[in-house]
Every structure is written in structure tokens, then in C-alpha cells.
Amino acid sequence: MNNITDWEGYLAKFEEVLAQETPQPPYNDPMYLDYFKLNRSRQKRWLKTAKINKELTKAIKAIDQKQTWYLITEPWCGDAAHNAPFIYMMSEINPNITLKIVWRDTEPFMIDDYLTNGGKAIPKLVIRDENNKDLHTWGPRPEECQVLFTKLKEENADFEKQKIELQNWYNGNKGEAIQTEFLDILS
């Protein structure tokens, strides 16, 4: 599959986009490119400051079978900027976990099998065992944040208001919700 990379390849994609004199779509739109740069900054901040709690670390260390975690995402995704770093850090705790990044917008489209309310919402994590059987799926955002997102959509909030409210939620939550949800999934 030519649409799969590892974490380093995911990070390299950010640098590749920024190195292009004339970025390819969708990054050729200046507003899109600015949002992309903001996402990159947020992701870097989480990678520096976030910590996986002790209870979740213990549950992850207890995984005694090989698993592949397929994170379906794209660098432009705002929710990924907040969630992908936590998923990466979790995957690094146990050598039985292999994290693979799957590009949502590149064939073959794995996302087509993991829609959220009929949409291609990302990030989406698919956890599979060594026989390639799905064990769990998660995403596109913590449930509490999804409730806020749904409420904003029902209110027909514009994109700017959605961005600000979701950003405030992520900043206030500090990764607690995603960790609680993964503790439930893995326990």
C-alpha cells in the first residue's frame, strides 16, 4: 500500500509541504496553509509537553500480543494535531505495538471502511491483532469533544467558531479524555 508510512514519514510530510515553493492542493490555499502551520505547531507542543498517565501506561505495557495501530489521518487535520501525538506516545510504550500512518486522501482508501456518521472524519485509529483482525476503532476525536462538535454543527456555527471552541476544549482537556477512552479500550 503506497498510502502507509510510519511516524517519521508523517512528520516528514509536514516539512515536505513547507519546503514546496508552490504547495500542492489543498495547501496552495493560503488560509489552508496557515491552518496547516498552526496544526504543526500544536502537534509539536503536545509532543514536548504531553505525558501518558501511569494507569494508561500500565495498561499499554500489559499488551502481550502484537498489534498494529493504523492511524488514518492527514497533516491538514486539526483534530489530528491534538490526538495523533498522544496516539504516537502510547504506541511507543510497548514494542508489541506498531504504529502505521495511513493517508486518508490517497488510494487505497482505508477510511471507506471506517466512516463516522457516513463521513470520512479523521483521525481514525484502527487497532488490529497479528492476524489483521480489528480489535478496536477510535476517533475522530474524544467523545466529549465529539458532543461539542455535533452541537456546533447543529447550531450551524461557522468554521472559525468551530475551530476556536474545539481548540479551547483541547487546551483545557490536556489529553485527559483520549487517555481515559484508551484506558477503557485497552482494559
Backbone bond lengths (Angstrom), bond angles and torsions (degrees), N, CA, C in turn:
res aa  C-N    CA-C-N  psi(-1)  N-CA   C-N-CA  omega(-1)  CA-C   N-CA-C  phi
1 M - - - 1.464 - - 1.535 108.81 -
2 N 1.304 115.85 122.85 1.457 119.44 -178.29 1.530 112.81 -86.22
3 N 1.310 116.39 7.77 1.458 118.56 179.77 1.525 111.80 -110.21
4 I 1.345 117.17 20.06 1.460 121.22 -179.36 1.522 109.37 -119.75
5 T 1.318 115.57 137.93 1.453 121.83 175.73 1.522 108.68 -139.63
6 D 1.315 116.84 -178.15 1.461 121.17 174.55 1.530 108.21 -104.78
7 W 1.333 116.47 -176.36 1.465 120.42 -177.14 1.527 111.22 -60.10
8 E 1.324 116.73 -41.54 1.460 120.22 -179.85 1.537 110.38 -62.92
9 G 1.331 116.40 -38.70 1.459 120.70 177.02 1.519 111.77 -65.38
10 Y 1.330 115.40 -35.10 1.466 120.55 177.24 1.523 110.06 -64.23
11 L 1.331 116.40 -48.19 1.464 120.04 179.36 1.527 110.89 -64.50
12 A 1.331 116.72 -36.78 1.460 121.04 179.86 1.530 111.35 -63.84
13 K 1.330 116.94 -30.65 1.469 121.19 179.32 1.531 110.45 -61.40
14 F 1.332 117.39 -37.05 1.465 120.99 177.51 1.526 109.75 -61.54
15 E 1.322 116.06 -46.74 1.460 120.63 -178.39 1.532 111.01 -67.08
16 E 1.325 116.01 -36.78 1.469 121.19 178.86 1.529 110.55 -61.42
17 V 1.324 116.25 -46.06 1.469 120.31 179.40 1.527 110.19 -62.20
18 L 1.330 116.76 -43.87 1.464 120.67 -177.80 1.526 112.43 -69.12
19 A 1.321 117.77 -25.77 1.469 121.78 -178.72 1.528 112.80 -79.71
20 Q 1.321 117.09 -15.28 1.468 120.40 -177.39 1.536 110.31 -76.05
21 E 1.320 114.80 130.45 1.459 119.12 177.98 1.531 110.40 -63.90
22 T 1.332 115.01 -43.53 1.456 121.35 174.49 1.526 107.17 -122.80
23 P 1.342 117.01 95.43 1.463 119.66 -177.04 1.528 112.81 -60.47
24 Q 1.321 115.24 148.68 1.457 121.76 176.86 1.522 109.75 -73.47
25 P 1.339 116.82 157.77 1.463 119.68 175.27 1.532 109.87 -58.24
26 P 1.293 118.45 144.16 1.467 128.77 4.92 1.530 113.46 -87.52
27 Y 1.342 116.45 0.09 1.469 120.27 -173.13 1.526 113.52 -75.40
28 N 1.325 117.91 -4.91 1.460 121.23 177.04 1.531 111.79 -76.08
29 D 1.320 117.59 -12.95 1.463 122.64 175.04 1.538 106.72 -82.68
30 P 1.350 118.49 118.79 1.472 120.71 -176.64 1.530 114.35 -54.67
31 M 1.333 117.68 -38.63 1.470 119.89 178.51 1.530 110.35 -65.57
32 Y 1.313 115.95 -40.74 1.467 122.13 178.58 1.524 110.05 -63.36
33 L 1.338 115.77 -44.13 1.457 120.85 -179.24 1.526 110.73 -64.39
34 D 1.329 117.54 -39.98 1.467 120.68 177.20 1.527 110.96 -62.82
35 Y 1.317 116.94 -42.83 1.466 121.28 178.76 1.527 110.28 -64.58
36 F 1.328 116.45 -40.00 1.457 122.79 176.33 1.539 110.46 -58.73
37 K 1.338 116.58 -45.78 1.471 121.28 179.64 1.531 110.58 -63.53
38 L 1.324 116.25 -39.21 1.462 121.03 177.46 1.532 110.16 -63.81
39 N 1.329 116.66 -42.70 1.467 120.73 177.51 1.527 110.67 -60.83
40 R 1.317 116.44 -42.42 1.465 121.03 178.80 1.531 110.53 -59.81
41 S 1.310 116.07 -43.44 1.460 121.51 179.18 1.536 110.91 -63.94
42 R 1.317 116.52 -44.64 1.470 120.82 179.51 1.519 110.68 -62.55
43 Q 1.314 116.39 -43.26 1.453 120.78 -179.99 1.532 110.53 -62.01
44 K 1.323 116.72 -44.14 1.471 120.55 178.52 1.532 110.79 -60.27
45 R 1.343 115.34 -40.12 1.465 119.39 179.43 1.524 110.82 -62.34
46 W 1.343 117.53 -45.55 1.465 120.10 179.22 1.525 110.83 -62.90
47 L 1.332 116.89 -39.98 1.466 119.83 -179.62 1.527 111.20 -62.86
48 K 1.340 117.42 -29.95 1.467 121.44 179.04 1.521 112.87 -83.90
49 T 1.326 117.65 -35.86 1.467 120.15 -168.50 1.524 115.10 -107.02
50 A 1.318 118.56 -23.76 1.469 120.91 -173.42 1.525 111.40 -73.68
51 K 1.309 115.29 147.91 1.462 122.62 176.42 1.521 108.11 -132.71
52 I 1.318 116.00 139.66 1.462 120.91 174.73 1.532 106.77 -85.68
53 N 1.345 116.15 128.99 1.467 119.36 -175.21 1.536 111.76 -67.99
54 K 1.330 114.59 161.86 1.478 120.95 -173.77 1.523 112.86 -62.38
55 E 1.326 116.50 -41.00 1.465 120.62 -177.68 1.533 110.85 -63.75
56 L 1.329 116.33 -44.70 1.461 120.57 178.75 1.530 110.23 -68.36
57 T 1.314 117.53 -40.32 1.469 120.96 177.47 1.527 110.15 -57.16
58 K 1.309 116.16 -43.43 1.475 120.75 179.17 1.539 110.60 -62.10
59 A 1.337 117.34 -43.59 1.471 121.41 179.96 1.531 110.85 -64.74
60 I 1.324 116.33 -39.08 1.470 119.96 179.65 1.523 110.13 -68.33
61 K 1.315 116.77 -42.33 1.472 120.34 179.32 1.526 111.48 -62.70
62 A 1.324 117.50 -25.39 1.466 122.10 -178.27 1.534 112.98 -77.34
63 I 1.321 118.07 -9.94 1.470 120.46 177.96 1.524 107.78 -65.76
64 D 1.329 116.00 116.01 1.469 119.37 -174.30 1.524 113.42 -111.07
65 Q 1.321 117.03 7.03 1.464 122.07 176.59 1.527 108.08 -121.07
66 K 1.320 115.91 151.57 1.464 120.60 177.66 1.528 109.93 -63.83
67 Q 1.318 115.66 136.66 1.462 122.14 176.06 1.528 108.58 -134.88
68 T 1.311 115.75 147.94 1.459 121.24 170.36 1.516 106.72 -116.08
69 W 1.321 114.42 126.30 1.455 121.28 177.60 1.524 107.38 -102.85
70 Y 1.338 116.20 112.97 1.462 122.26 178.24 1.524 108.27 -97.17
71 L 1.320 115.94 111.83 1.456 121.08 178.68 1.526 108.19 -100.50
72 I 1.333 115.98 107.85 1.462 122.03 179.43 1.527 107.10 -86.22
73 T 1.340 115.96 120.83 1.459 119.26 -174.41 1.516 110.98 -162.26
74 E 1.319 115.29 -176.46 1.470 124.64 173.36 1.531 106.74 -151.43
75 P 1.330 117.51 150.71 1.471 119.99 -179.17 1.527 114.49 -62.32
76 W 1.328 118.48 -22.66 1.468 120.73 -178.90 1.528 112.81 -78.04
77 C 1.321 117.82 -8.56 1.468 121.46 -171.51 1.529 112.11 -78.32
78 G 1.331 115.49 118.60 1.464 121.02 179.01 1.513 113.45 -63.31
79 D 1.333 117.47 -41.92 1.468 119.72 179.25 1.530 110.84 -65.33
80 A 1.325 116.77 -34.39 1.466 119.89 178.34 1.529 111.14 -64.34
81 A 1.331 116.84 -35.76 1.460 120.36 179.63 1.532 111.07 -57.54
82 H 1.325 116.26 -30.81 1.461 121.21 -178.93 1.525 113.39 -93.81
83 N 1.317 118.59 -28.75 1.463 121.42 -173.60 1.524 114.47 -102.08
84 A 1.324 117.38 -36.24 1.468 120.41 -177.76 1.525 112.58 -57.81
85 P 1.337 120.41 -40.98 1.465 118.63 178.70 1.534 112.95 -59.77
86 F 1.324 117.19 -38.57 1.470 119.89 178.48 1.526 110.47 -66.67
87 I 1.333 116.60 -42.02 1.467 120.40 179.38 1.528 109.68 -63.41
88 Y 1.317 116.66 -43.12 1.464 120.85 177.05 1.535 110.13 -59.05
89 M 1.334 117.13 -50.70 1.469 120.52 -177.89 1.526 111.30 -60.98
90 M 1.325 117.12 -38.65 1.465 119.86 177.02 1.521 110.37 -62.84
91 S 1.314 116.85 -43.66 1.468 120.32 -176.91 1.522 111.97 -65.19
92 E 1.317 116.91 -25.89 1.463 121.36 -178.94 1.537 113.23 -77.09
93 I 1.318 117.58 -13.09 1.463 121.77 -176.69 1.523 112.18 -72.17
94 N 1.321 117.10 -31.52 1.467 120.29 -173.27 1.530 110.02 -129.62
95 P 1.347 117.40 125.11 1.471 119.87 179.57 1.527 113.31 -66.51
96 N 1.331 118.43 -10.84 1.468 120.91 175.31 1.532 112.03 -74.93
97 I 1.331 116.96 -10.37 1.466 121.68 -178.62 1.526 109.64 -103.42
98 T 1.321 115.56 127.71 1.463 121.96 172.71 1.521 106.93 -113.96
99 L 1.327 115.80 122.42 1.464 120.79 178.27 1.521 109.37 -94.93
100 K 1.324 115.54 127.95 1.461 121.39 175.03 1.522 107.92 -123.67
101 I 1.324 115.13 133.79 1.460 121.24 177.69 1.523 107.47 -95.40
102 V 1.327 116.10 127.63 1.466 122.29 -179.90 1.529 107.54 -114.01
103 W 1.328 116.05 122.40 1.466 119.80 178.85 1.528 109.60 -71.34
104 R 1.301 116.40 125.49 1.461 121.48 179.70 1.521 112.14 -63.95
105 D 1.340 116.18 -38.77 1.463 120.77 -169.85 1.533 114.14 -98.39
106 T 1.341 117.23 19.56 1.461 121.91 178.90 1.522 108.84 -126.14
107 E 1.338 115.57 135.45 1.473 119.60 179.02 1.510 110.56 -66.22
108 P 1.346 118.15 150.96 1.466 126.61 -9.11 1.530 110.15 -73.66
109 F 1.289 116.07 148.06 1.456 122.10 -171.27 1.528 112.15 -89.39
110 M 1.315 116.51 87.67 1.466 121.94 178.95 1.530 111.21 -58.68
111 I 1.339 116.15 -33.22 1.470 121.14 -177.84 1.522 111.73 -56.78
112 D 1.329 117.99 -28.51 1.467 120.82 -178.08 1.525 112.78 -58.42
113 D 1.319 117.32 -23.57 1.462 121.66 178.38 1.534 112.77 -92.28
114 Y 1.333 117.34 -1.20 1.469 120.71 -174.80 1.527 111.05 -138.08
115 L 1.319 116.18 50.85 1.455 121.26 -178.94 1.528 111.23 -72.22
116 T 1.311 115.66 153.89 1.460 122.77 175.18 1.520 107.06 -114.66
117 N 1.312 117.38 113.48 1.467 122.05 -177.45 1.529 111.16 50.40
118 G 1.335 115.73 39.34 1.456 121.34 178.01 1.517 114.90 82.87
119 G 1.338 118.03 -2.86 1.466 121.57 -177.72 1.520 112.55 -110.95
120 K 1.314 115.46 163.19 1.467 122.96 -177.86 1.532 111.13 -91.42
121 A 1.332 116.11 47.29 1.463 121.80 -176.64 1.527 110.83 -66.69
122 I 1.323 114.58 136.06 1.463 121.30 178.86 1.522 109.48 -133.00
123 P 1.329 116.93 161.08 1.456 128.48 4.26 1.522 111.23 -75.88
124 K 1.302 114.69 151.90 1.456 121.64 177.43 1.529 106.03 -131.94
125 L 1.318 116.24 127.22 1.457 121.05 179.41 1.521 109.07 -108.39
126 V 1.336 115.23 130.14 1.458 122.48 176.08 1.529 106.15 -117.42
127 I 1.337 116.37 119.61 1.463 121.47 178.79 1.521 107.80 -101.95
128 R 1.342 115.62 123.08 1.463 121.19 -179.16 1.518 110.82 -121.97
129 D 1.325 114.25 150.72 1.464 119.34 176.14 1.522 110.10 -82.75
130 E 1.329 116.40 -177.19 1.467 120.04 -176.17 1.527 112.63 -68.66
131 N 1.328 118.15 -13.67 1.465 122.21 175.52 1.524 112.24 -95.23
132 N 1.343 115.90 10.98 1.463 123.06 178.40 1.532 112.56 67.97
133 K 1.321 116.37 25.67 1.475 122.37 177.06 1.531 108.33 -93.86
134 D 1.339 115.52 132.26 1.464 119.74 178.45 1.524 110.19 -64.49
135 L 1.340 114.73 128.31 1.463 121.20 174.77 1.526 110.62 -100.24
136 H 1.327 115.83 -42.27 1.469 121.69 -177.15 1.519 109.38 -153.47
137 T 1.327 114.88 155.34 1.463 120.51 167.33 1.519 106.76 -130.05
138 W 1.315 115.35 152.20 1.457 121.69 178.88 1.522 108.33 -145.61
139 G 1.317 115.47 147.92 1.451 119.70 172.30 1.518 111.57 125.20
140 P 1.297 114.85 171.62 1.454 130.82 10.97 1.530 115.45 -88.52
141 R 1.312 116.67 -4.98 1.471 120.39 180.00 1.523 106.91 -159.66
142 P 1.343 117.81 163.03 1.467 118.93 176.74 1.530 111.57 -55.31
143 E 1.314 116.05 147.00 1.471 121.90 -173.56 1.533 112.58 -53.72
144 E 1.325 117.18 -43.92 1.463 120.87 -179.90 1.539 110.33 -61.03
145 C 1.303 116.35 -39.64 1.464 121.30 177.54 1.535 110.29 -70.28
146 Q 1.326 116.75 -35.14 1.468 121.02 177.87 1.532 110.26 -63.99
147 V 1.328 116.65 -38.69 1.467 120.66 177.17 1.532 109.54 -61.06
148 L 1.333 116.93 -44.85 1.461 121.01 177.94 1.530 110.33 -61.84
149 F 1.332 117.18 -45.25 1.461 121.96 179.80 1.535 110.81 -59.39
150 T 1.322 116.63 -45.66 1.467 121.51 179.79 1.531 110.37 -62.11
151 K 1.315 116.70 -42.47 1.469 121.62 178.28 1.530 110.39 -60.79
152 L 1.321 117.37 -44.99 1.467 121.31 179.24 1.534 110.99 -62.83
153 K 1.333 116.42 -40.26 1.471 120.39 178.11 1.529 110.47 -63.59
154 E 1.338 116.07 -43.68 1.469 120.20 -179.79 1.521 111.64 -63.94
155 E 1.343 116.84 -30.17 1.465 121.83 177.48 1.529 112.11 -82.34
156 N 1.342 116.00 -0.49 1.468 121.36 -175.63 1.526 112.16 56.71
157 A 1.343 115.81 36.75 1.467 120.62 177.88 1.524 108.85 -63.17
158 D 1.327 115.98 140.43 1.467 118.32 178.77 1.528 109.88 -71.81
159 F 1.333 115.45 167.68 1.463 121.47 -174.65 1.526 111.25 -58.85
160 E 1.324 117.68 -38.88 1.467 121.42 -178.89 1.531 111.02 -62.51
161 K 1.321 116.74 -45.16 1.472 120.09 178.72 1.527 110.16 -64.56
162 Q 1.337 116.80 -42.02 1.469 120.31 178.10 1.525 110.38 -58.41
163 K 1.332 116.13 -48.28 1.467 120.90 -179.21 1.523 111.24 -56.64
164 I 1.326 116.02 -48.75 1.468 121.25 -176.03 1.531 110.88 -64.76
165 E 1.323 117.03 -47.07 1.472 119.93 -177.90 1.527 111.73 -65.15
166 L 1.346 116.19 -42.10 1.464 118.99 178.59 1.526 110.74 -66.79
167 Q 1.330 116.98 -40.94 1.468 120.64 177.43 1.525 110.60 -60.13
168 N 1.319 116.89 -44.75 1.466 120.35 178.47 1.526 111.02 -61.73
169 W 1.341 116.26 -39.29 1.466 119.58 178.11 1.527 110.34 -62.16
170 Y 1.329 116.79 -49.71 1.467 120.30 -179.31 1.529 111.36 -60.37
171 N 1.332 117.07 -43.95 1.462 120.14 -179.91 1.528 111.37 -61.88
172 G 1.323 116.03 -41.07 1.464 119.74 -179.33 1.523 112.76 -72.38
173 N 1.307 117.25 -34.10 1.468 121.66 -176.19 1.524 112.59 -78.15
174 K 1.327 117.43 -30.62 1.469 123.37 176.72 1.530 114.40 56.39
175 G 1.335 116.89 31.09 1.462 120.07 176.51 1.513 115.34 83.10
176 E 1.332 117.38 6.73 1.471 119.70 -178.76 1.525 111.51 -68.34
177 A 1.338 117.38 -41.58 1.467 120.43 -175.69 1.529 111.47 -65.62
178 I 1.319 117.78 -45.34 1.464 119.24 -179.91 1.528 110.19 -62.32
179 Q 1.321 117.12 -37.25 1.459 119.69 179.86 1.528 111.79 -69.27
180 T 1.319 116.95 -39.40 1.470 120.53 176.60 1.523 110.17 -62.54
181 E 1.330 116.32 -43.58 1.467 119.92 -179.52 1.530 110.99 -65.58
182 F 1.321 118.05 -40.04 1.470 120.03 178.84 1.516 111.24 -70.03
183 L 1.315 118.34 -32.14 1.463 120.20 174.99 1.531 109.65 -62.62
184 D 1.328 116.96 -41.79 1.470 120.88 176.54 1.517 111.14 -64.03
185 I 1.335 117.03 -43.89 1.471 120.95 -179.22 1.527 111.11 -62.33
186 L 1.325 116.50 -43.89 1.463 120.83 -171.36 1.522 114.21 -87.98
187 S 1.342 116.56 -10.62 1.480 118.58 -178.30 1.510 111.73 -89.04
